[in-house]
Amino acid sequence: MKKNMGSVDRGIRVAIAVIFATLFVTGIVTGVIGTILLIVGGVFVATSVVSFCPLYTLIGVNTCSVKK
């Protein structure tokens, strides 16, 4: 897998995942919507760890900076 996510993109995804988890744990968002937010947050963290987003590949986006 070729990296297609930059560090800013990865940081934003992790921050959003933390927000989703906080909303669920504090009980602000519960039920099915809360579970969906946790799953999306988990996907955000997983894609941030590997610096690869399959959706970006499908739509042709690359936020990773070019190394010279």
N, C-alpha and C positions, 0 to 999 in steps of 0.2 A: 504494500500500500504506500503510495506516494503521499506525503503530507500535503494537505490543502487548507489548513487552518493556521492563521497567524496567532501570535501571543495575545493580542488584544481580544480577538474573537474567543479564544479559549478562556480568558479571564472573565469576559462577559457571561459566557455560558456557565461557568462555575458559580458566579455571583447569582445568576438567576436560579440555579439549582438550590443554592443555600436559601434563597428567599422562598422558593416553593416548599422546601422541607420545613422551614420555620413556620410558614402558614399552616401546614398540616399538623405539626407537633403542638402548636399553641391552640389548635382547635378552631382557628378562624375559617379554614376551609376543611370540610369533612365530607364523608361519603364517597360517592363515585368520582366526583370532581377532584377531591383530595387525592384519591388513589391515582388518578390520571396525572395529576401534577407531580406526584412522586415518581411515577414511571418516566415522565418526560424529563424530570430533573436527573434521574439516573442515566438516561440516554445522553443528556448534556455532559455529565461528568465523564462518562465512558468515552465519548467522542473527543472530549478535551484531553484526556489522558493519552490517547493514541494519535492526536492531532490529525484525525481523518474523519470527514463527514461524508457518508455515502450519498446523501441528498445533494451536497455540493457538486459531486461528480456528475450526477444526473442532469443538473441544471447548468453546469459549466462554470461554477464559481470557485475562485481560489483566493483566499485572503492571506496566504503565506507569502512573506516577502521573498523576492528573488535574490539569491546569493550570488555575488560577483567574485 
